[in-house]
Every structure is written in C-alpha cells, then in structure tokens.
Amino acid sequence: MEELSIGFSDVKDLYRSYMPFLKTGGLFIRTSRQYKMGQSIALTVTLPDALEPLMVSGKIAWITPPGSQSSSPAGIGITFIDDKAQLGAQIEKLLGGMLGSSDPTHTI
C-alpha cells in the first residue's frame, strides 16, 4: 500500500480539499503523480494547529489529470475506508458552517 503525507496550514486550505460528498468522507491531494482508480493508500494527515498527524486508510476515488479542461489542479481524491482516528468527523468539526459554503473547492 502506498503511503502519502499531507499537512494543512489553515482551515480554508482544508475546506478546498475536503470531499464531504463521499459517503465516508475524503480528501483531494494535489499531485501530478499517476495513480489508478481504486488504488489503496495509507494517508497521514496533519490538520491545522494539530500537534500529531492522524492516519487513515483509503482508496483513490477521483482523479484530476494534469492539464484537465477545468481550472482544478491535478491530483487525486481519496475516500476514507478505515478511519479509526475519526479524521472525517474531526475535519467536519473544524470546518463547521463552511461545509455549506459556495466557495470554490478543488473538487465539485
């Protein structure tokens, strides 16, 4: 299983990457590296102002290739599969009312 690490410096950056429309939650990770749909990923995430990173297992559910027609950056969307650390719940708590915002994200 491939391992990826990502850190979020602020809540706005986290908002742009969070994918609440996935049943178990997920994150968009900016990358130009090639991945395959369904590929398993071990993700280490450091939330804004967190002292320790959280780990979650996931699978690639979304791919935005480099040079896509939209203005979205290249990257992958990872849906959470094994979220023992309750990362999705912690993200939603941090984002609070921002989840209903119409501000643009890196996804939909």
C-alpha positions as CSV (number, residue, x, y, z in Angstrom):
1,M,0.0,0.0,0.0
2,E,1.3,3.4,-1.0
3,E,1.8,6.0,1.8
4,L,1.1,9.7,1.4
5,S,1.5,12.5,3.9
6,I,-0.2,15.9,3.8
7,G,-0.4,18.8,6.1
8,F,-2.9,21.7,6.1
9,S,-1.7,25.1,7.2
10,D,-5.2,26.6,7.6
11,V,-8.9,25.8,7.6
12,K,-9.5,27.3,4.1
13,D,-6.9,25.0,2.6
14,L,-8.6,22.1,4.3
15,Y,-12.0,23.2,3.1
16,R,-10.8,23.3,-0.5
17,S,-9.6,19.7,-0.2
18,Y,-12.3,18.0,1.8
19,M,-14.8,15.9,-0.1
20,P,-18.0,15.6,2.1
21,F,-20.0,14.2,-0.8
22,L,-18.2,10.9,-0.4
23,K,-20.1,8.6,2.0
24,T,-17.2,8.2,4.4
25,G,-15.5,11.5,3.7
26,G,-12.3,12.0,1.7
27,L,-9.6,14.4,0.8
28,F,-8.3,15.8,-2.5
29,I,-4.5,15.7,-2.7
30,R,-2.7,17.9,-5.2
31,T,-0.2,15.8,-7.2
32,S,0.9,15.3,-10.8
33,R,2.0,11.7,-10.0
34,Q,0.0,8.9,-11.7
35,Y,-2.4,6.7,-9.7
36,K,-5.1,4.2,-10.6
37,M,-8.7,4.3,-9.6
38,G,-9.3,2.0,-6.6
39,Q,-5.6,2.0,-5.6
40,S,-5.2,1.6,-1.8
41,I,-3.5,4.5,0.1
42,A,-2.2,4.9,3.6
43,L,-2.7,8.6,4.4
44,T,-1.1,10.6,7.2
45,V,-2.9,13.9,7.7
46,T,-1.9,16.9,9.9
47,L,-4.8,19.2,10.5
48,P,-4.4,22.9,11.1
49,D,-3.0,23.6,14.6
50,A,-2.7,19.8,15.3
51,L,0.2,18.5,17.3
52,E,0.1,15.0,15.9
53,P,-0.8,13.6,12.5
54,L,-3.8,11.3,12.0
55,M,-3.7,8.1,9.9
56,V,-6.4,6.8,7.7
57,S,-6.6,4.1,5.0
58,G,-8.3,5.0,1.8
59,K,-8.8,4.3,-1.9
60,I,-8.5,6.5,-4.9
61,A,-12.0,7.6,-5.9
62,W,-11.2,10.7,-8.0
63,I,-8.5,11.6,-10.5
64,T,-8.0,15.1,-12.0
65,P,-5.2,14.6,-14.5
66,P,-2.6,17.3,-15.3
67,G,-3.9,19.7,-18.0
68,S,-7.6,18.9,-17.4
69,Q,-10.1,21.3,-19.0
70,S,-11.3,22.6,-15.7
71,S,-9.3,25.1,-13.7
72,S,-8.9,22.4,-11.0
73,P,-5.3,21.4,-10.0
74,A,-4.1,18.0,-10.9
75,G,-4.5,15.5,-8.1
76,I,-6.4,12.5,-6.6
77,G,-9.4,12.2,-4.3
78,I,-9.0,9.6,-1.6
79,T,-12.1,8.2,0.1
80,F,-11.7,7.2,3.7
81,I,-12.0,3.4,4.2
82,D,-10.6,2.6,7.6
83,D,-11.0,5.8,9.7
84,K,-10.2,4.6,13.2
85,A,-8.9,8.1,14.1
86,Q,-12.2,9.7,13.2
87,L,-10.5,12.0,10.7
88,G,-13.7,12.7,8.8
89,A,-15.5,13.7,12.0
90,Q,-12.6,15.9,13.1
91,I,-12.5,17.7,9.7
92,E,-16.2,18.3,9.8
93,K,-15.9,19.8,13.3
94,L,-13.1,22.1,12.2
95,L,-15.0,23.2,9.1
96,G,-18.3,23.7,10.8
97,G,-20.5,26.1,8.9
98,M,-18.0,26.3,6.0
99,L,-19.4,23.0,4.7
100,G,-22.4,24.8,3.3
101,S,-20.4,27.5,1.7
102,S,-20.5,28.2,-2.1
103,D,-16.7,29.0,-2.1
104,P,-14.9,27.0,-4.8
105,T,-13.0,23.8,-3.9
106,H,-10.5,21.6,-5.7
107,T,-13.4,19.1,-6.4
108,I,-17.0,19.6,-7.2
